[in-house]
Amino acid sequence: MDMDLRTTPLRMELDRGQTLGLSDARGASVSVHAGEVWVTQEGDRADRVLGAGERLVLERDGLAVLQALADARVAIGPVPGAVAAAGASSRPAMRMPRRWYVGASNAA
């Protein structure tokens, strides 16, 4: 599956220990709605741990990896209020997670 995460929002659940890889997703926002997620970006020495209510904008192309430190619900997509960069030629891709959720009706 290939989708532009800078313009298309995506919500998902990650089980504790589950990982999600994002390729070339610079400019996409990672928001944690529940649980805790570790985020590392290729070429960045500073890994980050995000808890519920926290958000991180990915700053680098290459591989970004999210790992759930506890069962988590995350949203990945455009930065609120941001407009996609003109002339952006790469389309960020993601590796499919095991479970997906849409909207708050599936929230635990």
C-alpha positions as a printed Julia matrix, in Angstrom:
108×3 Matrix{Float64}:
   0.0    0.0    0.0
   1.32   3.42  -0.93
  -0.34   6.53   0.47
   0.83  10.07   1.05
   0.73  10.44   4.83
   1.3   14.19   4.56
  -2.14  14.62   3.01
  -4.12  11.49   3.94
  -4.9   10.89   7.64
  -4.64   7.36   8.96
  -5.63   5.96  12.37
  -4.57   2.62  13.77
  -4.14   0.51  16.86
  -0.78  -1.0   17.76
  -0.44  -3.82  20.26
   2.33  -3.56  22.86
   5.61  -4.39  21.1
   4.16  -4.02  17.6
   6.13  -1.87  15.15
   5.17   0.24  12.17
   7.64   1.41   9.53
   7.09   4.61   7.54
   9.25   5.36   4.49
  10.0    8.94   3.46
   7.26  10.44   5.63
   8.96  13.77   6.39
   6.29  16.34   7.21
   3.73  13.81   8.47
   2.39  14.2   12.0
   2.31  11.28  14.47
  -0.29  11.79  17.22
  -0.76   9.36  20.11
  -4.36   9.14  21.35
  -3.8    6.34  23.88
  -0.83   4.37  25.16
   2.83   5.09  24.6
   4.91   4.95  21.39
   8.66   5.05  20.78
   9.64   6.86  17.54
  13.0    6.74  15.81
  13.94   8.36  12.5
  16.74   7.33  10.18
  19.71   9.67  10.6
  18.39  11.21  13.85
  20.25  10.4   17.07
  17.34  11.59  19.24
  14.65   8.95  19.65
  11.39  10.11  21.2
   8.74   8.55  23.41
   5.24   9.94  22.94
   2.4    9.45  25.39
  -1.32  10.02  25.0
  -2.02  13.56  23.83
   1.46  14.13  22.37
   2.37  14.75  18.73
   5.57  14.69  16.68
   6.12  15.96  13.13
   8.56  13.68  11.32
  11.56  15.74  10.26
  13.45  13.34   7.99
  13.06  11.24   4.9
  14.23   7.65   5.08
  12.76   5.13   7.49
  10.85   6.14  10.62
   9.86   3.35  13.02
   7.12   3.49  15.63
   6.95   0.84  18.35
   4.14   0.58  20.87
   5.55   0.47  24.41
   1.97  -0.18  25.57
  -1.18  -0.89  23.57
  -1.63   2.34  21.61
  -3.94   4.24  19.29
  -2.16   6.56  16.87
  -3.04   8.89  14.02
  -0.6    9.67  11.24
  -1.29  12.37   8.71
  -0.99  15.99   7.79
   0.0   18.59  10.35
  -3.18  20.44  11.36
  -3.42  23.64   9.33
  -0.45  22.76   7.09
  -0.5   22.73   3.31
   1.48  20.06   1.43
   4.75  21.38   0.0
   4.48  22.42  -3.63
   6.41  20.17  -5.97
   6.83  17.35  -3.46
   7.76  14.38  -5.6
   8.1   11.52  -3.13
   5.12   9.69  -1.68
   5.67   8.43   1.86
   4.86   4.76   2.22
   4.0    2.62   5.22
   4.14  -1.02   6.14
   0.69  -2.29   7.01
  -0.14  -2.75  10.72
  -2.04  -5.77  11.93
  -5.21  -3.87  12.95
  -6.86  -0.68  11.77
  -9.53   1.48  13.34
 -11.6    4.34  12.01
 -13.14   7.02  14.19
 -13.85   7.1   17.88
 -16.47   4.31  17.83
 -13.69   1.71  18.02
 -11.79   3.49  20.78
 -11.07   1.41  23.85
